[in-house]
Every structure is written in C-alpha cells, then in structure tokens.
Amino acid sequence: MKKTIILALTLMMTLGVFAQNYQDWSRWSIAIEGGLNRFDGDVTQDKGYTLDVVPGAKTKLALGGLLEYNLTPVWSIGADYYYLPLAGTGSYYNFETNMHNAGFFTSFNLIKAFFQHSNTRWALHANIGLGYSWHTINYQTKTDDDWVSGVKTLISNGKPIVKGAGGVLFEDWDVTDTKGNAMVIPMSMLLEYNISNSLAVGLRGQFRGYNKDDIEGRYRFNTNDALEMATLGLRYKLNANIKDHLRNISVAKFRGDVQKTDLDRLQDQINGIVIPADPTERLDNLDRRVQKLEDILCPDDPDTDGDGVPDCRDKEPNTPAGNQVDFWGRTIKTAVADEIFDEKAFIYFEFDKTDLDTEALKAVQITADKLKADPTLIVEVRGFTDNMGTDEYNQGLSQRRADKVKNELVNTHGIEADRIIANGKGKFNPTDNIAKYRPYRTCVFFYNK
C-alpha cells in the first residue's frame, strides 16, 4: 500500500508540473477501464516436467485509469494505472498474484494520421509505454505424505525434489507469500468512438511484457512473463463543450489548413481594423470611402437613355431602348457571343421558382472557379423572369433568383460577398409577345475588374 501511495503521488506531482506549462485544458482527458486479463507465463509450459504440476491460468477482472494530454490531434502522452489480479490452479501447485502497474505511454491516432481532413467520430490508437510493476504472490505446493506413482519430477519452491521413476507422497499444502517487482512494457490498440464532444467509449486490446520470470511465484528460466488483456473504457474530454478538444478536430483544422467560414473572415477583418488615435481621422477616412462608393453607384444621377444605369457610370450613354446592358451600361449583344460571358455559366429556372438544379450548380461552379483564379475580378449576378405576371412581382422574383445564386457562391464556394453584386432586373424582354418562356427565366454573370 505504501508503494501504491508513493507512486500515485509521484505521478500526480509530475503531471501537475507538466500542467502548469499547459493551461489549455481542452487538450486533457481522463479515462477509466475495466475488463479481463489472463496471465501468460510458465503456467502454460511443461518442458518435460510432470503434467499438471504447473497450474492453468485463470481469467481475472482488471481495472485501470488513465490521464492523457494531446500534443496534436494525432500524438498524445499520458500516465496510467492498472490493478491486475492473477491466478492459476493445478493438482500440485496453485498461485494467486495481486499486481499493480503504473507508468507512462504515448499514443498515435492512425485514422487522423492518414486522413488529415477527416472529422470522423471513430479513432484508432496505437499505444506503447514503459512502467513499473509491484506485486504480492501467494503460492502453494504439496508435502510428501502419500505416495503418488508415475511422477518423474516435482518442483517445490523452484527446486526439483524427486527425480527418475518411482513415486512421491502428497497430502498437505505448503503456503508461501512473497513480494516482487518488475519493469513492464505495455503495448495496445484502442478503438474509440466519440459519442459527444465530451465523452467517448473504447475497446482496448493490450499485451504487457515483464522483465521477470517469477510473477506466478516460480522461476523456470524459459521466457519472461506476460499477460494479455481486453478492456472497455469511458473517456471524458476536459473543456470540450467550451472549446474544440484536440481529440475531436482534424489535423487540417489544427494546422489552419481549412477553408474559412464567413464568420472567420469577418473576424479576420475585425482583427485587422486599425483604430486611429484621433476619432475624427477615422470618420474622415470613412467619409472618403463612402464617397468613393457613391461615385461608382451614383444612385441619384439621371439615366438619360433609360437603360437602368446612371449616367455617371454609363459607358454607353445612348443605348437603344429595350437593349439589355451590363453594370457599366454596355449593350449585351447576345447571351453567347459577347466575350464577357461563358456560355456554360448560364442558369435557368423552372416557372416561378428559385431552385438551382444540377446544371445550374455546374454554372455556379464555373463562375466560382473563375473568381478564384483571378482575385481582382468582381461579378454582377443579374436575375430575370419571363413575361408572366405583373412587373412588380417579377421584379421581386428576379431579385430572389440573383440572391440565390450569390448565396450559393458565398456559402458553398467561399467567394467573398463583397465581390458579388446581385441585381434583379425583372422581365428579360418585356416587349416580346412570348409570355411563358424558359430562356427568359435566367441569371447571367457580368465580370469586371
């Protein structure tokens, strides 16, 4: 008991010092395990001695606990403690061993190591460590009061007492209690499933090898002792409901190699804002930026040719009536022939709908690829309708279609929202006598620097 207390205090002090340097508790986890172990030593070896002199090992209950710290989503280190009772029963020799194991280990998550963008709830860990074992052994041998024939060799307290043919007497059991210790090398595989951010369940298969040959109370000089063990475990990940725990995130996210969300980009922009010492300077700068934007949009300027583009940015001030124009007021000659268009990037809608079908999503992908290839490009998405319904209703429907396409570019493809202008233009060709016409139910893209 004294050794158990001293070792436990030593482990706690070591990990306590380690924790002082790592205040991020979202890297820590604790686990408890329980299962079955079976001794693997001289109990299964005969080597020419009398059969059943060496007893058969029993399967016994094992209990343990672990404290673990993740260095990365793949690598972790930790400390463990296991209580491992052992026993064996034979005709002439019995033993019971109460063993305590404690040590340090390192763990390697194979799934995250090979699939660095994976966010699966499953984990497969390979573990190896080094520890110390201390144990008490109770073993029994029979005394020679009654003759039993056919015994060639009998081992008592590690020494042969009868050799050759003949017989030996047995009746009473001699009981001896001893203590021992050994170094231990634990190796295991752990299959774990994360049932929530904080909790995980696991199944561990473990082999523990020792540098001694007398854990069952006798030397045979054949091989060092070992045991196999299978346990079920429950793990609690500290702080996981407040911050992403390293056992839960992908390697890519840990390294920052992931596509940023709109919220991440907004946070980056907020972090990048430099607030001047003089508030008046900041307001003047803001006024200049607003004025520059107004100079481009100039919503209050007249529209002499009635093409929907204010004169201040109209690069074709005398557009013929009925012509469709781009953001700068230039006539769209044909939907396919004009060089600012990609004929594969046209989107068509069902009657009175804003849904994007498979072909529409392909067109959005083409546009997203073009914008990613040239960060200086901006795009205007213009939505149109056919000639069914009132002008007021179709104006709103065309705007909803343009907004739908913009949202797809932003939310699915990560294009910055400020590079996309969504404009609903109403009916595509209001003078046409064709009312319900699919080619007019469209969104088209206009690119500019």
Secondary structure, DSSP 8 states (H G I E B T S, - for coil): -HHHHHHHHHHHHHHHHHHHT---GGGEEEEEEEEEEEEESGGG--TTS-TTSS-EE-EEEEEEEEEEEESSSSEEEEEEEEEEEEEEE-SSEEEEEEEEEEEEEEEEEHHHHH-TT---SEEEEEEEEEEEEEEEEEEEEE-SSSEEET---EEETTEEEE-SSSEEE--SEEEEEEEEEEEEEEEEEEEEEESSSSEEEEEEEEEEEES-S-TTS---SS---EEEEEEEEEEEETTTTTS--TTTS-HHHHHT-S---HHHHHHHHHHH----SSHHHHHHHHHHHHHHHHHHH-TTS--TT-SSS-TTT-SSTT--TT--B-TTS-B---TTTSTT--GGG-EE--TT-----HHHHHHHHHHHHHHHH-TT-EEEEEEEE-SSS-HHHHHHHHHHHHHHHHHHHHHTT---GGGEEEEEEEES-TT-S--S-GGGSEEEEEEE-
